Amino acid sequence: MRERLILLPGWAFGPAALEPLAEVLRERQPHLQVEIAPLPALEQPSAWLDELDARLPADGWLAGWSLGGMLATQLAARRGDNCPGLMTLCSNPCFRGRDDWSAAMPAEVFDAFEEAFRLGPQDTLKRFSLLCSRGAYDPRTLTRQLQVSLLDQPQAVAAAGLRLLAELDGRAALQRYVGPQLHLFAGGDALVPAAAAEALLAWLPDVEVDVLANASHGLPLERAEDVATAMLAFMDEGEDD
């Protein structure tokens, strides 16, 4: 496997949310350089991908949770052969539902959440942590862990991330990127329905997709050991190929 792996967190969360996963990965593969890269702190959604491309090393595997996975997908497609592999965690090609992609959060639900965030960001972020934990084995503990990982950032920056969740469509990028792809979903995810796994396989039958049962949207924090096992096994397979 290549010796660098870059992890991108989800919307509103800082690197701390992925640190347990990174620690397991480092412990199991000491030679692997695991980096957690924060998402851009920009108010213009259109500038986020360029900022990541300029900041992140070009020779590493890309992996991301939720919005981080959607951005990793776009970046992998942009970099092509310079990206040795792509892995996403609870990351839907389209987070907000579309006429031709129903395995997503219904558009009216997303729009109501975005409006609630505009009117009351702090209360909405607390609610978001609860949604991320719904479906977990121990949702209360996971909620507390996630709330500690929430970023203290300007509302305009978080709003830009929400716009990306609404607007990004990763299907063409996933199709364009020809490197190895692993997409992990959670069976109890309240934000990205498990049906997205089947929809993704129908769109791209040659990629590797798996659903971890009895897990929430907080998958990389809740099930760090299982996620690390799947990621490292996939990276080893990519090296053998």
C-alpha positions as CSV (number, residue, x, y, z in Angstrom):
1,M,0.0,0.0,0.0
2,R,1.1,3.6,-0.4
3,E,2.4,5.0,2.8
4,R,0.1,8.0,3.2
5,L,-3.6,8.1,4.1
6,I,-5.5,11.3,4.4
7,L,-8.7,11.4,6.4
8,L,-11.3,14.2,5.9
9,P,-14.0,14.7,8.6
10,G,-17.7,15.3,8.2
11,W,-19.7,18.5,8.2
12,A,-19.3,20.6,11.4
13,F,-16.8,18.3,12.9
14,G,-13.1,18.7,13.5
15,P,-10.2,16.2,13.3
16,A,-11.0,15.0,16.8
17,A,-13.9,13.0,15.5
18,L,-11.6,10.9,13.4
19,E,-8.7,10.6,15.8
20,P,-9.8,7.2,17.4
21,L,-9.9,5.8,13.8
22,A,-6.5,7.3,13.0
23,E,-5.0,5.8,16.2
24,V,-6.2,2.3,15.4
25,L,-4.8,2.6,11.8
26,R,-1.4,3.8,13.1
27,E,-1.3,1.1,15.7
28,R,-2.0,-1.6,13.2
29,Q,0.1,-0.2,10.4
30,P,3.0,1.7,12.0
31,H,4.6,2.5,8.6
32,L,1.4,4.1,7.4
33,Q,1.4,7.9,7.7
34,V,-2.2,8.8,8.7
35,E,-3.1,12.4,8.5
36,I,-6.5,14.0,9.5
37,A,-7.0,17.1,7.4
38,P,-9.6,19.6,8.5
39,L,-12.2,20.8,6.0
40,P,-11.7,24.3,4.5
41,A,-12.8,27.2,6.6
42,L,-14.1,29.2,3.7
43,E,-17.4,31.0,3.1
44,Q,-17.5,30.3,-0.6
45,P,-18.5,26.6,-1.3
46,S,-17.0,26.7,-4.8
47,A,-13.5,27.3,-3.3
48,W,-13.4,24.3,-1.0
49,L,-12.2,21.7,-3.5
50,D,-9.4,24.0,-4.9
51,E,-8.3,24.7,-1.3
52,L,-8.1,21.0,-0.5
53,D,-6.2,20.3,-3.7
54,A,-3.7,23.0,-3.0
55,R,-3.2,21.9,0.7
56,L,-3.2,18.1,0.7
57,P,-0.3,16.0,-0.5
58,A,-1.0,14.5,-3.9
59,D,0.4,11.0,-3.4
60,G,-1.8,9.6,-0.7
61,W,-5.0,7.5,-0.4
62,L,-8.0,9.7,0.2
63,A,-10.7,8.8,2.7
64,G,-13.6,10.8,4.1
65,W,-16.6,10.7,6.4
66,S,-19.9,12.1,5.1
67,L,-19.1,15.5,3.5
68,G,-15.4,14.6,3.8
69,G,-16.1,11.6,1.6
70,M,-18.0,13.6,-0.9
71,L,-15.0,16.0,-1.2
72,A,-12.5,13.2,-1.3
73,T,-14.5,11.7,-4.2
74,Q,-14.2,15.0,-6.2
75,L,-10.6,15.3,-5.4
76,A,-9.8,11.7,-6.3
77,A,-11.4,12.2,-9.7
78,R,-9.5,15.5,-10.2
79,R,-6.2,13.8,-9.4
80,G,-6.7,10.6,-11.3
81,D,-3.6,8.4,-11.3
82,N,-2.0,10.5,-8.6
83,C,-4.5,9.3,-6.1
84,P,-3.8,5.6,-5.3
85,G,-7.3,4.9,-3.8
86,L,-10.5,6.3,-2.4
87,M,-12.5,5.2,0.6
88,T,-15.7,6.8,1.9
89,L,-17.5,6.4,5.2
90,C,-21.3,7.0,5.4
91,S,-20.9,9.3,2.4
92,N,-23.7,9.4,-0.2
93,P,-23.0,10.4,-3.8
94,C,-26.0,12.8,-3.3
95,F,-26.7,13.7,0.3
96,R,-29.9,15.6,-0.5
97,G,-32.4,13.7,-2.5
98,R,-32.9,14.3,-6.2
99,D,-35.4,13.1,-8.8
100,D,-32.9,10.6,-10.0
101,W,-31.4,9.7,-6.6
102,S,-34.0,8.9,-4.0
103,A,-31.7,7.0,-1.7
104,A,-30.8,10.1,0.2
105,M,-32.2,12.6,2.7
106,P,-35.5,13.9,1.4
107,A,-35.1,17.4,-0.1
108,E,-37.7,18.9,2.2
109,V,-36.1,17.5,5.3
110,F,-32.7,18.9,4.3
111,D,-34.1,22.3,3.4
112,A,-35.9,22.5,6.8
113,F,-32.6,21.6,8.6
114,E,-30.7,24.2,6.6
115,E,-33.3,26.9,7.5
116,A,-33.2,25.8,11.2
117,F,-29.4,26.2,11.1
118,R,-29.7,29.7,9.7
119,L,-32.1,30.7,12.5
120,G,-30.5,28.8,15.4
121,P,-27.1,27.3,14.6
122,Q,-26.1,26.1,18.1
123,D,-29.4,24.3,18.8
124,T,-29.3,22.8,15.3
125,L,-25.7,21.5,15.8
126,K,-26.8,19.8,19.0
127,R,-29.7,18.2,17.2
128,F,-27.2,17.2,14.4
129,S,-25.1,15.3,17.0
130,L,-28.2,13.5,18.1
131,L,-29.0,12.5,14.5
132,C,-25.5,11.3,13.9
133,S,-25.8,9.0,17.0
134,R,-29.2,7.6,16.2
135,G,-29.0,3.9,15.5
136,A,-25.8,3.5,17.5
137,Y,-25.4,0.8,20.1
138,D,-24.8,3.4,22.8
139,P,-26.2,6.7,21.4
140,R,-25.8,8.7,24.5
141,T,-22.1,8.1,24.8
142,L,-21.6,8.7,21.1
143,T,-23.5,11.9,21.2
144,R,-21.2,13.2,24.0
145,Q,-18.2,12.2,22.0
146,L,-19.5,13.9,18.8
147,Q,-20.4,17.1,20.6
148,V,-16.9,17.5,22.0
149,S,-15.7,17.1,18.3
150,L,-17.9,19.9,17.0
151,L,-16.0,22.8,15.5
152,D,-16.2,26.4,16.8
153,Q,-16.4,28.1,13.5
154,P,-18.2,31.0,11.9
155,Q,-21.7,30.3,10.9
156,A,-21.0,31.4,7.3
157,V,-18.3,28.6,7.0
158,A,-20.7,25.9,8.3
159,A,-23.4,27.2,6.0
160,A,-21.0,26.9,3.1
161,G,-20.5,23.2,4.0
162,L,-24.3,22.7,4.2
163,R,-24.5,24.1,0.7
164,L,-22.0,21.6,-0.5
165,L,-24.0,18.8,1.1
166,A,-27.0,20.0,-0.9
167,E,-25.3,20.6,-4.2
168,L,-22.5,18.0,-4.6
169,D,-23.3,15.1,-6.9
170,G,-20.5,12.6,-6.8
171,R,-21.8,10.1,-9.4
172,A,-19.8,11.4,-12.3
173,A,-16.7,11.7,-10.2
174,L,-17.0,8.2,-8.9
175,Q,-17.4,7.0,-12.5
176,R,-14.5,9.0,-13.7
177,Y,-12.1,7.9,-11.0
178,V,-10.7,4.5,-12.1
179,G,-8.6,3.7,-9.0
180,P,-9.8,1.3,-6.2
181,Q,-12.9,2.4,-4.3
182,L,-14.3,1.2,-1.0
183,H,-17.6,2.7,0.3
184,L,-18.7,1.8,3.8
185,F,-22.3,2.5,5.0
186,A,-24.0,2.1,8.4
187,G,-27.2,0.0,8.7
188,G,-28.8,2.3,11.2
189,D,-27.7,5.7,9.7
190,A,-30.3,8.4,10.2
191,L,-28.7,10.7,7.7
192,V,-27.5,8.5,4.8
193,P,-29.9,5.7,4.3
194,A,-28.4,2.2,4.0
195,A,-30.3,2.0,0.7
196,A,-27.6,4.3,-0.8
197,A,-25.3,1.3,-0.8
198,E,-27.5,-0.6,-3.2
199,A,-28.0,2.5,-5.3
200,L,-24.3,3.0,-5.5
201,L,-23.7,-0.6,-6.6
202,A,-26.4,-0.3,-9.2
203,W,-24.6,2.8,-10.5
204,L,-21.1,1.4,-10.3
205,P,-21.1,-2.4,-10.0
206,D,-17.3,-2.7,-9.9
207,V,-16.6,-0.8,-6.7
208,E,-16.5,-2.4,-3.3
209,V,-19.4,-1.5,-1.0
210,D,-20.3,-2.8,2.5
211,V,-22.9,-2.0,5.1
212,L,-22.0,-2.4,8.8
213,A,-25.1,-3.5,10.6
214,N,-26.2,-1.9,13.9
215,A,-24.2,1.2,13.3
216,S,-25.0,5.0,13.1
217,H,-23.8,7.9,11.0
218,G,-21.1,8.3,13.6
219,L,-19.6,5.1,12.2
220,P,-15.8,6.0,12.2
221,L,-16.0,7.0,15.9
222,E,-18.5,4.4,17.0
223,R,-16.9,1.4,15.3
224,A,-13.3,2.5,14.8
225,E,-11.9,-1.0,15.1
226,D,-14.2,-2.4,12.4
227,V,-13.7,0.5,10.1
228,A,-9.9,0.3,10.4
229,T,-10.1,-3.5,9.6
230,A,-12.1,-2.9,6.5
231,M,-9.9,0.0,5.3
232,L,-6.6,-1.8,5.8
233,A,-7.8,-5.0,4.2
234,F,-8.9,-3.0,1.2
235,M,-5.6,-1.1,1.0
236,D,-3.7,-4.4,1.0
237,E,-5.9,-5.7,-1.8
238,G,-5.2,-2.6,-3.8
239,E,-1.5,-3.1,-3.4
240,D,-1.8,-6.8,-4.5
241,D,-3.7,-5.7,-7.6
